[in-house]
Amino acid sequence: MVEAHWQPSLQLDTKGWPEGAYLLKLVASTGPQQYVPLTVRNDDSHAAYTIINAVTTWQAYNIWGGYDLYEGVSGKGSDFAHRARVVSFDRPYERGQGAADFLGLEYPMISFAEARNLDVTYMTDVDLHEHPELLLHHRAVFSMGHDEYYSTAMRQGLQDARDHGVNLAFLGANALYRHIRFSPSPLGPDRHETCYKSAVEDPLRTKDPAEVTVDWRDPPNNKPESTIIGDFYQCNPVQADMVVANPSSWLFAGSGATDGQRLANVVGSEYDRYDPRVPSPPNVEILTHSPLTCRGRPDYSDATYYSAPSGAGVFASGTINLVGNIDPNCPAPDCAGRVLGKVMENLMVAFGPGPAGQAHPSVSNYANLPHRPATPPPAAIPTGA
């Protein structure tokens, strides 16, 4: 584990700042510049929408200092065996010039929402871990493009929100995939993020199996993400067109989308699909069904929607690239950005007032769609990034 044990050189008083997702920029007198993302939360907010900044995933991929949850320095370079098992928030983000994934996978959707003057508030994954009850103050929760790393409290918070009629939107793929737990650093609580990715390695395997940090779908967790999202993570990397499969859905209303229409290069670099072999809600409705090949294996990426017994609506895009392709002002009438922009508008109009499933109940349509040959069993599916 790497930490930057620096003495404070600058303090900011955020009292009076509007709640929101901020991007600070540090500029040195000698020229170097670095971004610092900052989320200002309002615990008293009852805004219709809350957007979650996926900082636990940002940190998992943060290679600052030479170690993240995927690789670390060995005598022969950098490899998975020498990865960190714990990463710290007490260091800058290496990716995105300090902004991590904010600019590419979150900012376009935040800009889209703010430009429409929607009643929106913000929190981070760590805030969700510490205050999962806050989701019940809102009508819709938006998970951004890559929201992979979830603690028990985070996952339970989403499930409880859905079961109380709060709508959920997963605008990415590979969400709710890795199980993590938190511990304090010298700077405060919940600043160390632990993920062994191996039940054998995790010292809690014999003491507290429910908190072992492996993939949520694997033993001893046995809780696939599809039970909440509807979709099931598959593979990476990939780049493919998103193909409209259900243009009569209310989500495509006014978009001009037609059956079989291809939205260029929207699927990637990671993707999810609906998999009838794994636990999921019985009434998942497939909106797009996009053929692709990943690591030599033919498959599909699916955007899905289902209505929960509570009345909540749950949408999943099935691709990380969706957020970056939302552009309602793109010039061509059938371009991906224009269609996806209308889908997002329809989603927000339906999700903002309350349980969307009451007005828009879903009906399973998987049996009516074309399918490639059966994919390998879930255990054989390549693990995610």
Secondary structure, 3 states (H helix, E strand, C coil): CCCCCCCCCCCCCCCCCCCEEEEEEEECCCCCEEEEEEEECCCCCCCCEEEEECHHHHHHCCCCCCCCCCCEEECCEEEHHHCCCEEECCCCCCHHHHCCCHHHHCHHHHHHHHHCCCCEEEEEHHHHHHCHHHHHHCCEEEECCCCCEECHHHHHHHHHHHHCCCEEEECCCCCCCEECEEEEECCEEEEEEECCCCCCCCHHHCCCHHHCCCECCCCCCCCCCHHHHCCEEEEEEEEEEEEECCCCCHHHCCCCCCCCCEEEEEEEEEEEECCCCCCCCCCCEEEEEEEEEECCEEEEEEEEEEECCCCCEEEECCEHHHHHHCCCCCCCCCCHHHHHHHHHHHHHHHHCCCCHHHHCCCCCCHHHCCCCCCCCCHHHCCCCC
